[in-house]
């Protein structure tokens, strides 16, 4: 026998039935294994040592043996595509699979590591809730009593509020209707006054008279006669009035919140304070309508000309009387944080002989409306008066008032004009101090009362111009700087104002939260369009257009005026065989031998219709069939000539042995094993199946049993009804865990934890939502500026979530429970190297993964939400404390 050399081919001879057969073999290096290489009808046994270059010996044998080749380890093929998400919103799941087939494990090679199924979260956004209108309110009061006025009624989009991207309510939120269309009576009006008569005294205050006629026009149509007297008496020669105003009187006219009132009368007294270096002003305004009285309790600056002219002078500072001799014009504007603006014009006409300051006041605009029982407190404040030119001052201040303990900011500015011959202030800046402010409204008497302490002193930087002003050495004065002229800070339109500026946008655009940039108004999304029900709204930059609404099967033309049919057969080939287009639709057809099922053509099995003779075997084909005369194997012909099955199990001709079960099939039979066992071939015992070899049969751990198996879950999980997958045990719920006050039970996957959720000082826990809501004590400005709410968010995640996956969406709501339209989110406190980040998206804060979650851990983050008003000031703040627990298992 020739030696067999490693790696070389050799021929092996053996005799079978007197015929010499020669087969080629090759000696392989097999790590000292005694192996058999099967070569057709012969085998060769080869003895191999562990050195690949040495010879190996062998011999020929007629016995059949297997040759064990080198093991081939299995490798994963590529992943299939993701399955469809289980739900369209509200959080669902999807899966994809792969097979251990690239290559398949062979010759004892190891199976692929890992799972052949991968799960992922999808469509995590909450389902949208579309807005719906509440019922219309009743009609309001008519704006006029005659000659045709208007009355309004309103409705709100809160039944329910739109949320989570839901549509806003369509149509307007208010309606207008004409009312009181009868002609008005013509009231009488006075003609011009005749000339004054002689003064009754030359000094110290005398009287003079003049007369007028009620003829401009004469009253008609039941109109009222001229109000007042036909004769007027006036004080004269008032030059001796030293010491400034001791009292004040005047009139107030105009409209507030679209409510016109007649003439309100102002009377005030001024006294020195015995307890402080101030002067005390007591003022009363009568004939104030009840619909406006409660809201006017915070309008302290209606008295500004009085407490400025009468303020106690500190040091070298001068008050308004000393500077102007009580003759000036003042333009005032107040702007509330909620957007309302009120303007006032004060005309000061000097003092009468009794030392009374004479005032005419005109008001126009809007104020924050208040309920009568609401408690209003005006905080102490200061006003900085700046000499901006000869005979001209500018003053401004930022103030606070509280409504039932809730602080509301608002700003004032004044421009004062007086005779420049009176000179200027001794300082560029003087500061007026207002303190101990009290206000009340008597509904029964329709009387508004104020009390205020006032003093004036030089400014903090009395000889330096504030920001927004530049020193003009001619006066010297503090001249306004035109920020708009020196490189506009606005993206569109810049408006210079005294000491500052503001930005505005063209129609169709709105100012962004930075107060400088203009952004498009989506009229379609906000419901500000006029498209009717048969149209769709198409938003454009700065505007929108109303286009025709097209149904299914139609496409809108580019001009938006008409719809055209979609030829689905040309564009998408939706049918299996034939496609027939129709107006707005299509239908499918099939070739002969097929029938339509949905959009697919399914082969018709004609053999089920007994199309062949009884002595023929029918074989179905794609689109047809064949009739075969001979019976197939395992079949025999019956007496009538038809082919019938041979039941091998019944007649005992089968080869099933041991614990195998014979199962007859048409034309054959098979030897099957009981459930939990596998067959080793016909006539061989059934072997127990180790189901646990299939690593994916159990989600966690598999334990094999004789003929079966059972799955085991890790601690903190329980086996689901399918007996394979593990479900987290909610210990917080099932064990009724009570963590104690200011703590919350956080159910995590596989365990739970009691975490601290305390409410900070000045916050109270809402019993419904569990949020910490701010409850500030009166006069606490620092508390008023703190976040409105503190919310705790708990998220439990499985192991292995991929990067860039959205986890939670944070939403900031107003005190009315409405999602705020201008909110930004910022992660202000986070642990080192957390695998999460935050982005703003559609007014929500989205927390997402920055890398795969492959380490079990618990993370804590703090997110601050800031909600802004239309002019860029912060209206609300909300703090979110977010706990995210990552499980050690991918379920």
PyMOL commands that set and color helices and strands:
alter all, ss='L'
color gray80, all
select helices_A, chain A and resi 290-293+295-298+300-309+320-324+420-422+523-526+568-571+606-609+648-651+691-693+731-734+781-784
alter helices_A, ss='H'
color red, helices_A
select strands_A, chain A and resi 4-5+9-16+19-26+35-39+42-47+55-61+92-97+117-122+149-154+174-179+206-211+231-236+247-256+259-272+279-286+312-313+327-336+341-351+356-365+376-378+381-389+392-403+406-418+429-442+447-458+469-472+477-480+493-497+500-504+509-511+518-520+535-540+543-548+554-556+563-565+578-582+585-589+594-597+600-603+617-621+624-628+635-637+643-645+661-665+668-672+677-678+687-688+701-705+708-712+717-719+726-728+743-748+751-756+763-765+772-774+789-797+806-810+823-830+836-841+844-849+857-868+874-886
alter strands_A, ss='S'
color yellow, strands_A
deselect
rebuild
show_as cartoon
